[in-house]
Amino acid sequence: MSTPYGEQSADLLEQLGITAFKIASTDANNTPFLDYVAQKGIPMIISTAMSTMEEVEKAVANIRKAKLDEFAVLQCTGNYPTSLENSHLRVMHTFRKKLNCLVGYSDHTLGIEIPIAAAAMGASVIEKHFTLSREMEGPDHRASLEPNELT
């Protein structure tokens, strides 16, 4: 699984034989790109940080229009790190009810409590970032698990 950031990288990933595309939150409302990727027939996991419900519904409708049945929609809060109270895990229930699809959680909290809670609430997919060191530069590192924590 890998995240493409354009048609050319989606084509390359397909040539490399990936088994799923992970669509970043930044592309969750990029309809032409979602259509392009969905038409490849490879399962998709879509992160939804900063998306409105209307945008998520539109994305799912377009994916289904492309006849792709294997996809999941992830609740995601787009700040790093996310506080526990801003995890909004119940959005998964809303997604499941309104979209009738697999749901999951893209986690940017510190620790492992929220992903465990998401799994208990029926998440089919959990995304958790990992890093070699939280001291590295970049937004994902400080909200990521280090190797000993990932174990």
Secondary structure, DSSP 4 states (H G I P E B T S, - for coil): -B--SSHHHHHHHHHTT-S-EEE-GGGTT-HHHHHHHHTTT--EEEE-TT--HHHHHHHHHHHHHTT---EEEEEE--SSSPPGGG--TTHHHHHHHHH-SEEEEEE-SSSSHHHHHHHHTT-SEEEE-B-S-TTSSSTTGGGSB-HHHH-
